[in-house]
Amino acid sequence: MVLERIQGDNVRLYVHLRGQMELLVSGQTVWDREEIASSSEPRLLDYYKESGMKDLDPLLEKTGKNLAYDFIYLKGGNAK
C-alpha cells in the first residue's frame, strides 16, 4: 500500500500485490504476476488516517481477485 501525494494535502491510495509460484523440486518460477490498483479519487491525508480502510478493503479485494483469476487460468505474467 502506498499513499502518493497528488497536490497539496491530497493523496491517492495505491495497492501493489505480487504473486509467484515456484516448483519446489527445481526452484523454477512457473508463474509470476503483479497487480496494481488505485483509489478512484484523491483525498486528504486526514481522511486516510481516520477511515482509510473504506478505500483499502475494496482495492485489496480487487487486486486479490485479479491475481487469483490469473493463477487459476495461468494467464498473463510469465506463465509457462
PDB file of N, CA, C and O in Angstrom:
ATOM      1  N   MET A   1       0.844  -1.156   0.000  1.00  0.00           N
ATOM      2  CA  MET A   1       0.000   0.000   0.000  1.00  0.00           C
ATOM      3  C   MET A   1       0.897   1.228   0.000  1.00  0.00           C
ATOM      4  O   MET A   1       1.891   1.290   0.723  1.00  0.00           O
ATOM      5  N   VAL A   2       0.528   2.206  -0.826  1.00  0.00           N
ATOM      6  CA  VAL A   2       1.283   3.450  -0.926  1.00  0.00           C
ATOM      7  C   VAL A   2       0.300   4.600  -0.983  1.00  0.00           C
ATOM      8  O   VAL A   2      -0.731   4.515  -1.650  1.00  0.00           O
ATOM      9  N   LEU A   3       0.618   5.666  -0.288  1.00  0.00           N
ATOM     10  CA  LEU A   3      -0.121   6.917  -0.422  1.00  0.00           C
ATOM     11  C   LEU A   3       0.776   7.865  -1.201  1.00  0.00           C
ATOM     12  O   LEU A   3       1.883   8.178  -0.763  1.00  0.00           O
ATOM     13  N   GLU A   4       0.304   8.321  -2.348  1.00  0.00           N
ATOM     14  CA  GLU A   4       1.081   9.216  -3.204  1.00  0.00           C
ATOM     15  C   GLU A   4       0.464  10.611  -3.175  1.00  0.00           C
ATOM     16  O   GLU A   4      -0.733  10.776  -3.411  1.00  0.00           O
ATOM     17  N   ARG A   5       1.284  11.603  -2.885  1.00  0.00           N
ATOM     18  CA  ARG A   5       0.800  12.983  -2.868  1.00  0.00           C
ATOM     19  C   ARG A   5       0.496  13.417  -4.303  1.00  0.00           C
ATOM     20  O   ARG A   5       1.337  13.304  -5.194  1.00  0.00           O
ATOM     21  N   ILE A   6      -0.718  13.914  -4.501  1.00  0.00           N
ATOM     22  CA  ILE A   6      -1.145  14.369  -5.813  1.00  0.00           C
ATOM     23  C   ILE A   6      -0.960  15.877  -5.919  1.00  0.00           C
ATOM     24  O   ILE A   6      -0.327  16.375  -6.850  1.00  0.00           O
ATOM     25  N   GLN A   7      -1.523  16.595  -4.951  1.00  0.00           N
ATOM     26  CA  GLN A   7      -1.425  18.051  -4.953  1.00  0.00           C
ATOM     27  C   GLN A   7      -1.760  18.539  -3.550  1.00  0.00           C
ATOM     28  O   GLN A   7      -2.780  18.152  -2.979  1.00  0.00           O
ATOM     29  N   GLY A   8      -0.901  19.390  -2.997  1.00  0.00           N
ATOM     30  CA  GLY A   8      -1.144  19.898  -1.657  1.00  0.00           C
ATOM     31  C   GLY A   8      -1.249  18.768  -0.649  1.00  0.00           C
ATOM     32  O   GLY A   8      -0.340  17.945  -0.535  1.00  0.00           O
ATOM     33  N   ASP A   9      -2.359  18.725   0.085  1.00  0.00           N
ATOM     34  CA  ASP A   9      -2.592  17.660   1.067  1.00  0.00           C
ATOM     35  C   ASP A   9      -3.402  16.500   0.506  1.00  0.00           C
ATOM     36  O   ASP A   9      -3.792  15.599   1.248  1.00  0.00           O
ATOM     37  N   ASN A  10      -3.655  16.517  -0.792  1.00  0.00           N
ATOM     38  CA  ASN A  10      -4.409  15.433  -1.422  1.00  0.00           C
ATOM     39  C   ASN A  10      -3.486  14.278  -1.780  1.00  0.00           C
ATOM     40  O   ASN A  10      -2.409  14.471  -2.345  1.00  0.00           O
ATOM     41  N   VAL A  11      -3.932  13.074  -1.438  1.00  0.00           N
ATOM     42  CA  VAL A  11      -3.156  11.871  -1.741  1.00  0.00           C
ATOM     43  C   VAL A  11      -4.068  10.836  -2.405  1.00  0.00           C
ATOM     44  O   VAL A  11      -5.292  10.888  -2.288  1.00  0.00           O
ATOM     45  N   ARG A  12      -3.439   9.908  -3.095  1.00  0.00           N
ATOM     46  CA  ARG A  12      -4.162   8.805  -3.722  1.00  0.00           C
ATOM     47  C   ARG A  12      -3.577   7.504  -3.173  1.00  0.00           C
ATOM     48  O   ARG A  12      -2.367   7.384  -2.978  1.00  0.00           O
ATOM     49  N   LEU A  13      -4.444   6.550  -2.931  1.00  0.00           N
ATOM     50  CA  LEU A  13      -4.061   5.257  -2.385  1.00  0.00           C
ATOM     51  C   LEU A  13      -3.772   4.273  -3.516  1.00  0.00           C
ATOM     52  O   LEU A  13      -4.579   4.123  -4.434  1.00  0.00           O
ATOM     53  N   TYR A  14      -2.626   3.607  -3.452  1.00  0.00           N
ATOM     54  CA  TYR A  14      -2.257   2.572  -4.414  1.00  0.00           C
ATOM     55  C   TYR A  14      -2.014   1.266  -3.675  1.00  0.00           C
ATOM     56  O   TYR A  14      -1.451   1.254  -2.580  1.00  0.00           O
ATOM     57  N   VAL A  15      -2.441   0.175  -4.278  1.00  0.00           N
ATOM     58  CA  VAL A  15      -2.184  -1.164  -3.753  1.00  0.00           C
ATOM     59  C   VAL A  15      -1.424  -1.926  -4.827  1.00  0.00           C
ATOM     60  O   VAL A  15      -1.818  -1.945  -5.993  1.00  0.00           O
ATOM     61  N   HIS A  16      -0.330  -2.554  -4.416  1.00  0.00           N
ATOM     62  CA  HIS A  16       0.506  -3.318  -5.335  1.00  0.00           C
ATOM     63  C   HIS A  16       0.679  -4.711  -4.742  1.00  0.00           C
ATOM     64  O   HIS A  16       1.321  -4.872  -3.703  1.00  0.00           O
ATOM     65  N   LEU A  17       0.106  -5.720  -5.401  1.00  0.00           N
ATOM     66  CA  LEU A  17       0.223  -7.113  -4.945  1.00  0.00           C
ATOM     67  C   LEU A  17       1.021  -7.907  -5.964  1.00  0.00           C
ATOM     68  O   LEU A  17       0.965  -7.641  -7.164  1.00  0.00           O
ATOM     69  N   ARG A  18       1.760  -8.878  -5.469  1.00  0.00           N
ATOM     70  CA  ARG A  18       2.540  -9.739  -6.352  1.00  0.00           C
ATOM     71  C   ARG A  18       2.342 -11.181  -5.933  1.00  0.00           C
ATOM     72  O   ARG A  18       2.368 -11.505  -4.746  1.00  0.00           O
ATOM     73  N   GLY A  19       2.145 -12.035  -6.905  1.00  0.00           N
ATOM     74  CA  GLY A  19       2.042 -13.463  -6.660  1.00  0.00           C
ATOM     75  C   GLY A  19       3.090 -14.199  -7.469  1.00  0.00           C
ATOM     76  O   GLY A  19       3.405 -13.816  -8.595  1.00  0.00           O
ATOM     77  N   GLN A  20       3.625 -15.258  -6.887  1.00  0.00           N
ATOM     78  CA  GLN A  20       4.653 -16.030  -7.576  1.00  0.00           C
ATOM     79  C   GLN A  20       4.525 -17.491  -7.179  1.00  0.00           C
ATOM     80  O   GLN A  20       4.251 -17.804  -6.020  1.00  0.00           O
ATOM     81  N   MET A  21       4.723 -18.387  -8.146  1.00  0.00           N
ATOM     82  CA  MET A  21       4.700 -19.813  -7.862  1.00  0.00           C
ATOM     83  C   MET A  21       5.996 -20.423  -8.395  1.00  0.00           C
ATOM     84  O   MET A  21       6.388 -20.202  -9.541  1.00  0.00           O
ATOM     85  N   GLU A  22       6.639 -21.192  -7.533  1.00  0.00           N
ATOM     86  CA  GLU A  22       7.870 -21.874  -7.912  1.00  0.00           C
ATOM     87  C   GLU A  22       7.716 -23.367  -7.702  1.00  0.00           C
ATOM     88  O   GLU A  22       7.026 -23.809  -6.784  1.00  0.00           O
ATOM     89  N   LEU A  23       8.359 -24.137  -8.555  1.00  0.00           N
ATOM     90  CA  LEU A  23       8.404 -25.583  -8.374  1.00  0.00           C
ATOM     91  C   LEU A  23       9.350 -25.888  -7.227  1.00  0.00           C
ATOM     92  O   LEU A  23      10.495 -25.436  -7.233  1.00  0.00           O
ATOM     93  N   LEU A  24       8.886 -26.650  -6.239  1.00  0.00           N
ATOM     94  CA  LEU A  24       9.706 -26.942  -5.071  1.00  0.00           C
ATOM     95  C   LEU A  24      10.972 -27.719  -5.417  1.00  0.00           C
ATOM     96  O   LEU A  24      12.033 -27.471  -4.845  1.00  0.00           O
ATOM     97  N   VAL A  25      10.859 -28.645  -6.341  1.00  0.00           N
ATOM     98  CA  VAL A  25      11.999 -29.501  -6.674  1.00  0.00           C
ATOM     99  C   VAL A  25      13.100 -28.712  -7.372  1.00  0.00           C
ATOM    100  O   VAL A  25      14.269 -28.816  -7.000  1.00  0.00           O
ATOM    101  N   SER A  26      12.735 -27.924  -8.384  1.00  0.00           N
ATOM    102  CA  SER A  26      13.747 -27.241  -9.184  1.00  0.00           C
ATOM    103  C   SER A  26      13.941 -25.773  -8.817  1.00  0.00           C
ATOM    104  O   SER A  26      14.965 -25.178  -9.154  1.00  0.00           O
ATOM    105  N   GLY A  27      12.972 -25.192  -8.135  1.00  0.00           N
ATOM    106  CA  GLY A  27      13.054 -23.762  -7.827  1.00  0.00           C
ATOM    107  C   GLY A  27      12.696 -22.881  -9.006  1.00  0.00           C
ATOM    108  O   GLY A  27      12.799 -21.657  -8.918  1.00  0.00           O
ATOM    109  N   GLN A  28      12.274 -23.487 -10.114  1.00  0.00           N
ATOM    110  CA  GLN A  28      11.911 -22.733 -11.307  1.00  0.00           C
ATOM    111  C   GLN A  28      10.606 -21.978 -11.077  1.00  0.00           C
ATOM    112  O   GLN A  28       9.638 -22.529 -10.553  1.00  0.00           O
ATOM    113  N   THR A  29      10.595 -20.709 -11.476  1.00  0.00           N
ATOM    114  CA  THR A  29       9.385 -19.901 -11.379  1.00  0.00           C
ATOM    115  C   THR A  29       8.485 -20.233 -12.557  1.00  0.00           C
ATOM    116  O   THR A  29       8.889 -20.094 -13.711  1.00  0.00           O
ATOM    117  N   VAL A  30       7.263 -20.672 -12.268  1.00  0.00           N
ATOM    118  CA  VAL A  30       6.326 -21.031 -13.327  1.00  0.00           C
ATOM    119  C   VAL A  30       5.214 -19.998 -13.479  1.00  0.00           C
ATOM    120  O   VAL A  30       4.478 -20.006 -14.466  1.00  0.00           O
ATOM    121  N   TRP A  31       5.099 -19.111 -12.493  1.00  0.00           N
ATOM    122  CA  TRP A  31       4.060 -18.079 -12.558  1.00  0.00           C
ATOM    123  C   TRP A  31       4.512 -16.912 -11.699  1.00  0.00           C
ATOM    124  O   TRP A  31       4.872 -17.089 -10.536  1.00  0.00           O
ATOM    125  N   ASP A  32       4.490 -15.718 -12.279  1.00  0.00           N
ATOM    126  CA  ASP A  32       4.907 -14.510 -11.571  1.00  0.00           C
ATOM    127  C   ASP A  32       4.047 -13.368 -12.094  1.00  0.00           C
ATOM    128  O   ASP A  32       4.054 -13.081 -13.291  1.00  0.00           O
ATOM    129  N   ARG A  33       3.317 -12.724 -11.212  1.00  0.00           N
ATOM    130  CA  ARG A  33       2.328 -11.734 -11.672  1.00  0.00           C
ATOM    131  C   ARG A  33       2.206 -10.606 -10.671  1.00  0.00           C
ATOM    132  O   ARG A  33       2.269 -10.835  -9.464  1.00  0.00           O
ATOM    133  N   GLU A  34       2.031  -9.380 -11.165  1.00  0.00           N
ATOM    134  CA  GLU A  34       1.777  -8.210 -10.339  1.00  0.00           C
ATOM    135  C   GLU A  34       0.427  -7.614 -10.699  1.00  0.00           C
ATOM    136  O   GLU A  34      -0.026  -7.697 -11.841  1.00  0.00           O
ATOM    137  N   GLU A  35      -0.192  -7.025  -9.721  1.00  0.00           N
ATOM    138  CA  GLU A  35      -1.476  -6.346  -9.936  1.00  0.00           C
ATOM    139  C   GLU A  35      -1.427  -5.039  -9.148  1.00  0.00           C
ATOM    140  O   GLU A  35      -1.058  -5.026  -7.974  1.00  0.00           O
ATOM    141  N   ILE A  36      -1.799  -3.946  -9.801  1.00  0.00           N
ATOM    142  CA  ILE A  36      -1.791  -2.625  -9.175  1.00  0.00           C
ATOM    143  C   ILE A  36      -3.169  -1.999  -9.343  1.00  0.00           C
ATOM    144  O   ILE A  36      -3.771  -2.075 -10.414  1.00  0.00           O
ATOM    145  N   ALA A  37      -3.659  -1.381  -8.274  1.00  0.00           N
ATOM    146  CA  ALA A  37      -4.941  -0.669  -8.327  1.00  0.00           C
ATOM    147  C   ALA A  37      -4.789   0.615  -7.519  1.00  0.00           C
ATOM    148  O   ALA A  37      -3.963   0.698  -6.610  1.00  0.00           O
ATOM    149  N   SER A  38      -5.600   1.613  -7.864  1.00  0.00           N
ATOM    150  CA  SER A  38      -5.544   2.872  -7.122  1.00  0.00           C
ATOM    151  C   SER A  38      -6.951   3.342  -6.787  1.00  0.00           C
ATOM    152  O   SER A  38      -7.931   2.942  -7.415  1.00  0.00           O
ATOM    153  N   SER A  39      -7.019   4.199  -5.780  1.00  0.00           N
ATOM    154  CA  SER A  39      -8.306   4.771  -5.404  1.00  0.00           C
ATOM    155  C   SER A  39      -8.821   5.644  -6.542  1.00  0.00           C
ATOM    156  O   SER A  39      -8.045   6.167  -7.341  1.00  0.00           O
ATOM    157  N   SER A  40     -10.125   5.790  -6.602  1.00  0.00           N
ATOM    158  CA  SER A  40     -10.734   6.491  -7.731  1.00  0.00           C
ATOM    159  C   SER A  40     -10.531   7.997  -7.688  1.00  0.00           C
ATOM    160  O   SER A  40     -10.550   8.659  -8.726  1.00  0.00           O
ATOM    161  N   GLU A  41     -10.338   8.539  -6.495  1.00  0.00           N
ATOM    162  CA  GLU A  41     -10.166   9.981  -6.399  1.00  0.00           C
ATOM    163  C   GLU A  41      -9.213  10.327  -5.261  1.00  0.00           C
ATOM    164  O   GLU A  41      -9.157   9.617  -4.257  1.00  0.00           O
ATOM    165  N   PRO A  42      -8.456  11.426  -5.418  1.00  0.00           N
ATOM    166  CA  PRO A  42      -7.571  11.860  -4.330  1.00  0.00           C
ATOM    167  C   PRO A  42      -8.386  12.318  -3.123  1.00  0.00           C
ATOM    168  O   PRO A  42      -9.487  12.852  -3.261  1.00  0.00           O
ATOM    169  N   ARG A  43      -7.826  12.099  -1.952  1.00  0.00           N
ATOM    170  CA  ARG A  43      -8.471  12.531  -0.714  1.00  0.00           C
ATOM    171  C   ARG A  43      -7.416  13.172   0.178  1.00  0.00           C
ATOM    172  O   ARG A  43      -6.216  13.027  -0.054  1.00  0.00           O
ATOM    173  N   LEU A  44      -7.879  13.878   1.194  1.00  0.00           N
ATOM    174  CA  LEU A  44      -6.970  14.467   2.163  1.00  0.00           C
ATOM    175  C   LEU A  44      -6.315  13.377   2.997  1.00  0.00           C
ATOM    176  O   LEU A  44      -6.931  12.346   3.270  1.00  0.00           O
ATOM    177  N   LEU A  45      -5.080  13.598   3.397  1.00  0.00           N
ATOM    178  CA  LEU A  45      -4.363  12.626   4.205  1.00  0.00           C
ATOM    179  C   LEU A  45      -5.126  12.305   5.489  1.00  0.00           C
ATOM    180  O   LEU A  45      -5.135  11.158   5.936  1.00  0.00           O
ATOM    181  N   ASP A  46      -5.757  13.302   6.077  1.00  0.00           N
ATOM    182  CA  ASP A  46      -6.534  13.070   7.301  1.00  0.00           C
ATOM    183  C   ASP A  46      -7.655  12.061   7.092  1.00  0.00           C
ATOM    184  O   ASP A  46      -8.008  11.328   8.016  1.00  0.00           O
ATOM    185  N   TYR A  47      -8.221  12.017   5.885  1.00  0.00           N
ATOM    186  CA  TYR A  47      -9.268  11.030   5.581  1.00  0.00           C
ATOM    187  C   TYR A  47      -8.705   9.618   5.767  1.00  0.00           C
ATOM    188  O   TYR A  47      -9.348   8.765   6.378  1.00  0.00           O
ATOM    189  N   TYR A  48      -7.506   9.379   5.237  1.00  0.00           N
ATOM    190  CA  TYR A  48      -6.917   8.041   5.331  1.00  0.00           C
ATOM    191  C   TYR A  48      -6.527   7.693   6.760  1.00  0.00           C
ATOM    192  O   TYR A  48      -6.558   6.523   7.142  1.00  0.00           O
ATOM    193  N   LYS A  49      -6.163   8.688   7.548  1.00  0.00           N
ATOM    194  CA  LYS A  49      -5.852   8.429   8.954  1.00  0.00           C
ATOM    195  C   LYS A  49      -7.094   7.952   9.700  1.00  0.00           C
ATOM    196  O   LYS A  49      -7.010   7.063  10.548  1.00  0.00           O
ATOM    197  N   GLU A  50      -8.223   8.531   9.389  1.00  0.00           N
ATOM    198  CA  GLU A  50      -9.466   8.234  10.103  1.00  0.00           C
ATOM    199  C   GLU A  50     -10.239   7.047   9.522  1.00  0.00           C
ATOM    200  O   GLU A  50     -10.708   6.183  10.263  1.00  0.00           O
ATOM    201  N   SER A  51     -10.368   7.011   8.205  1.00  0.00           N
ATOM    202  CA  SER A  51     -11.248   5.986   7.610  1.00  0.00           C
ATOM    203  C   SER A  51     -10.704   5.433   6.297  1.00  0.00           C
ATOM    204  O   SER A  51     -11.465   5.169   5.366  1.00  0.00           O
ATOM    205  N   GLY A  52      -9.409   5.263   6.226  1.00  0.00           N
ATOM    206  CA  GLY A  52      -8.777   4.761   5.008  1.00  0.00           C
ATOM    207  C   GLY A  52      -9.152   3.335   4.658  1.00  0.00           C
ATOM    208  O   GLY A  52      -9.052   2.938   3.498  1.00  0.00           O
ATOM    209  N   MET A  53      -9.585   2.552   5.651  1.00  0.00           N
ATOM    210  CA  MET A  53      -9.960   1.162   5.372  1.00  0.00           C
ATOM    211  C   MET A  53     -11.139   1.075   4.421  1.00  0.00           C
ATOM    212  O   MET A  53     -11.301   0.071   3.726  1.00  0.00           O
ATOM    213  N   LYS A  54     -11.966   2.113   4.380  1.00  0.00           N
ATOM    214  CA  LYS A  54     -13.100   2.120   3.448  1.00  0.00           C
ATOM    215  C   LYS A  54     -12.614   2.034   2.008  1.00  0.00           C
ATOM    216  O   LYS A  54     -13.279   1.435   1.163  1.00  0.00           O
ATOM    217  N   ASP A  55     -11.456   2.628   1.724  1.00  0.00           N
ATOM    218  CA  ASP A  55     -10.888   2.571   0.378  1.00  0.00           C
ATOM    219  C   ASP A  55      -9.945   1.384   0.211  1.00  0.00           C
ATOM    220  O   ASP A  55      -9.870   0.799  -0.869  1.00  0.00           O
ATOM    221  N   LEU A  56      -9.228   1.027   1.268  1.00  0.00           N
ATOM    222  CA  LEU A  56      -8.233  -0.040   1.173  1.00  0.00           C
ATOM    223  C   LEU A  56      -8.862  -1.409   0.956  1.00  0.00           C
ATOM    224  O   LEU A  56      -8.391  -2.160   0.102  1.00  0.00           O
ATOM    225  N   ASP A  57      -9.889  -1.753   1.681  1.00  0.00           N
ATOM    226  CA  ASP A  57     -10.502  -3.075   1.558  1.00  0.00           C
ATOM    227  C   ASP A  57     -10.956  -3.406   0.136  1.00  0.00           C
ATOM    228  O   ASP A  57     -10.634  -4.488  -0.356  1.00  0.00           O
ATOM    229  N   PRO A  58     -11.693  -2.515  -0.549  1.00  0.00           N
ATOM    230  CA  PRO A  58     -12.105  -2.842  -1.921  1.00  0.00           C
ATOM    231  C   PRO A  58     -10.926  -2.971  -2.892  1.00  0.00           C
ATOM    232  O   PRO A  58     -10.976  -3.780  -3.818  1.00  0.00           O
ATOM    233  N   LEU A  59      -9.867  -2.181  -2.685  1.00  0.00           N
ATOM    234  CA  LEU A  59      -8.695  -2.291  -3.563  1.00  0.00           C
ATOM    235  C   LEU A  59      -7.975  -3.613  -3.349  1.00  0.00           C
ATOM    236  O   LEU A  59      -7.531  -4.242  -4.310  1.00  0.00           O
ATOM    237  N   LEU A  60      -7.855  -4.038  -2.095  1.00  0.00           N
ATOM    238  CA  LEU A  60      -7.242  -5.338  -1.822  1.00  0.00           C
ATOM    239  C   LEU A  60      -8.076  -6.475  -2.403  1.00  0.00           C
ATOM    240  O   LEU A  60      -7.534  -7.437  -2.948  1.00  0.00           O
ATOM    241  N   GLU A  61      -9.384  -6.360  -2.285  1.00  0.00           N
ATOM    242  CA  GLU A  61     -10.264  -7.384  -2.843  1.00  0.00           C
ATOM    243  C   GLU A  61     -10.129  -7.450  -4.365  1.00  0.00           C
ATOM    244  O   GLU A  61     -10.050  -8.537  -4.936  1.00  0.00           O
ATOM    245  N   LYS A  62     -10.104  -6.302  -5.011  1.00  0.00           N
ATOM    246  CA  LYS A  62      -9.996  -6.243  -6.478  1.00  0.00           C
ATOM    247  C   LYS A  62      -8.672  -6.833  -6.954  1.00  0.00           C
ATOM    248  O   LYS A  62      -8.660  -7.671  -7.856  1.00  0.00           O
ATOM    249  N   THR A  63      -7.568  -6.411  -6.366  1.00  0.00           N
ATOM    250  CA  THR A  63      -6.263  -6.904  -6.816  1.00  0.00           C
ATOM    251  C   THR A  63      -6.096  -8.387  -6.474  1.00  0.00           C
ATOM    252  O   THR A  63      -5.530  -9.146  -7.261  1.00  0.00           O
ATOM    253  N   GLY A  64      -6.583  -8.795  -5.313  1.00  0.00           N
ATOM    254  CA  GLY A  64      -6.504 -10.204  -4.939  1.00  0.00           C
ATOM    255  C   GLY A  64      -7.303 -11.099  -5.875  1.00  0.00           C
ATOM    256  O   GLY A  64      -6.840 -12.175  -6.254  1.00  0.00           O
ATOM    257  N   LYS A  65      -8.502 -10.659  -6.249  1.00  0.00           N
ATOM    258  CA  LYS A  65      -9.314 -11.449  -7.188  1.00  0.00           C
ATOM    259  C   LYS A  65      -8.636 -11.548  -8.543  1.00  0.00           C
ATOM    260  O   LYS A  65      -8.623 -12.618  -9.152  1.00  0.00           O
ATOM    261  N   ASN A  66      -8.070 -10.438  -9.026  1.00  0.00           N
ATOM    262  CA  ASN A  66      -7.396 -10.463 -10.327  1.00  0.00           C
ATOM    263  C   ASN A  66      -6.214 -11.431 -10.320  1.00  0.00           C
ATOM    264  O   ASN A  66      -6.010 -12.169 -11.283  1.00  0.00           O
ATOM    265  N   LEU A  67      -5.436 -11.429  -9.235  1.00  0.00           N
ATOM    266  CA  LEU A  67      -4.330 -12.384  -9.136  1.00  0.00           C
ATOM    267  C   LEU A  67      -4.849 -13.814  -9.078  1.00  0.00           C
ATOM    268  O   LEU A  67      -4.297 -14.704  -9.725  1.00  0.00           O
ATOM    269  N   ALA A  68      -5.903 -14.036  -8.308  1.00  0.00           N
ATOM    270  CA  ALA A  68      -6.474 -15.381  -8.187  1.00  0.00           C
ATOM    271  C   ALA A  68      -6.991 -15.889  -9.534  1.00  0.00           C
ATOM    272  O   ALA A  68      -6.762 -17.046  -9.886  1.00  0.00           O
ATOM    273  N   TYR A  69      -7.684 -15.037 -10.286  1.00  0.00           N
ATOM    274  CA  TYR A  69      -8.181 -15.446 -11.604  1.00  0.00           C
ATOM    275  C   TYR A  69      -7.029 -15.790 -12.528  1.00  0.00           C
ATOM    276  O   TYR A  69      -7.082 -16.784 -13.253  1.00  0.00           O
ATOM    277  N   ASP A  70      -5.988 -14.971 -12.505  1.00  0.00           N
ATOM    278  CA  ASP A  70      -4.829 -15.246 -13.360  1.00  0.00           C
ATOM    279  C   ASP A  70      -4.148 -16.544 -12.947  1.00  0.00           C
ATOM    280  O   ASP A  70      -3.692 -17.308 -13.799  1.00  0.00           O
ATOM    281  N   PHE A  71      -4.078 -16.794 -11.653  1.00  0.00           N
ATOM    282  CA  PHE A  71      -3.469 -18.033 -11.170  1.00  0.00           C
ATOM    283  C   PHE A  71      -4.278 -19.245 -11.609  1.00  0.00           C
ATOM    284  O   PHE A  71      -3.721 -20.242 -12.068  1.00  0.00           O
ATOM    285  N   ILE A  72      -5.585 -19.151 -11.465  1.00  0.00           N
ATOM    286  CA  ILE A  72      -6.449 -20.270 -11.837  1.00  0.00           C
ATOM    287  C   ILE A  72      -6.334 -20.600 -13.311  1.00  0.00           C
ATOM    288  O   ILE A  72      -6.286 -21.768 -13.698  1.00  0.00           O
ATOM    289  N   TYR A  73      -6.291 -19.565 -14.126  1.00  0.00           N
ATOM    290  CA  TYR A  73      -6.252 -19.785 -15.581  1.00  0.00           C
ATOM    291  C   TYR A  73      -4.853 -19.660 -16.154  1.00  0.00           C
ATOM    292  O   TYR A  73      -4.671 -19.774 -17.366  1.00  0.00           O
ATOM    293  N   LEU A  74      -3.848 -19.426 -15.293  1.00  0.00           N
ATOM    294  CA  LEU A  74      -2.442 -19.318 -15.708  1.00  0.00           C
ATOM    295  C   LEU A  74      -2.257 -18.464 -16.954  1.00  0.00           C
ATOM    296  O   LEU A  74      -1.715 -18.907 -17.966  1.00  0.00           O
ATOM    297  N   LYS A  75      -2.724 -17.231 -16.848  1.00  0.00           N
ATOM    298  CA  LYS A  75      -2.533 -16.298 -17.979  1.00  0.00           C
ATOM    299  C   LYS A  75      -1.730 -15.109 -17.498  1.00  0.00           C
ATOM    300  O   LYS A  75      -1.524 -14.931 -16.298  1.00  0.00           O
ATOM    301  N   GLY A  76      -1.278 -14.302 -18.432  1.00  0.00           N
ATOM    302  CA  GLY A  76      -0.538 -13.082 -18.094  1.00  0.00           C
ATOM    303  C   GLY A  76       0.806 -13.405 -17.496  1.00  0.00           C
ATOM    304  O   GLY A  76       1.223 -14.563 -17.465  1.00  0.00           O
ATOM    305  N   GLY A  77       1.492 -12.369 -17.016  1.00  0.00           N
ATOM    306  CA  GLY A  77       2.772 -12.530 -16.345  1.00  0.00           C
ATOM    307  C   GLY A  77       3.729 -13.409 -17.119  1.00  0.00           C
ATOM    308  O   GLY A  77       3.859 -13.276 -18.336  1.00  0.00           O
ATOM    309  N   ASN A  78       4.396 -14.301 -16.423  1.00  0.00           N
ATOM    310  CA  ASN A  78       5.369 -15.203 -17.024  1.00  0.00           C
ATOM    311  C   ASN A  78       4.865 -16.640 -17.007  1.00  0.00           C
ATOM    312  O   ASN A  78       5.652 -17.570 -16.828  1.00  0.00           O
ATOM    313  N   ALA A  79       3.589 -16.827 -17.187  1.00  0.00           N
ATOM    314  CA  ALA A  79       3.022 -18.188 -17.146  1.00  0.00           C
ATOM    315  C   ALA A  79       3.712 -19.065 -18.168  1.00  0.00           C
ATOM    316  O   ALA A  79       3.945 -18.653 -19.305  1.00  0.00           O
ATOM    317  N   LYS A  80       4.043 -20.297 -17.747  1.00  0.00           N
ATOM    318  CA  LYS A  80       4.745 -21.214 -18.659  1.00  0.00           C
ATOM    319  C   LYS A  80       3.985 -22.508 -18.763  1.00  0.00           C
ATOM    320  O   LYS A  80       4.407 -23.415 -19.481  1.00  0.00           O
TER     321      LYS A  80
END
